[in-house]
Amino acid sequence: MRTISLIVVHCSGVRPGQQSSAAGIDRWHRSLGWKGIGYHYVVRRDGTVERGRPESVVGAHCAGHNTHSIGVCYEGGLDAAGVPCDTRTKAQRESLLRLLKELRCRYPKAIILGHNQLCRTKACPCFDAAREYLAI
């Protein structure tokens, strides 16, 4: 079993009219030559949580941190003009919070961070995940 010290929150970088399901991200990541979807979970706008890679498998979502992290991605992250923006719906916020609580139960020593807190050149996930989820 992998030792998990981080839970990294991402956004999929799509506008409100665009979709990004786990299956769609899987196809996109494979087109880049990857072994499949890099995230372990995708939270859709309606709050549905889709599985990506199994937690036991190293992700491909945050360079330098994949071996010891779980990647969670929410569908969205851009406004209608394509500007990075926290576009989480109420259903996504609730599902994301529930999922992160479940993951912290499984990995109690893991720190929850946003991708932008590990890679300063990224806007993703377009909100301060560390602050928002500090109390979990």
Summary of the structure (lengths in Angstrom):
residues: 136
radius of gyration: 13.6
end to end distance: 23.0
largest distance: 42.4
contacts: 426
relative contact order: 0.24
helix: 28%
strand: 19%
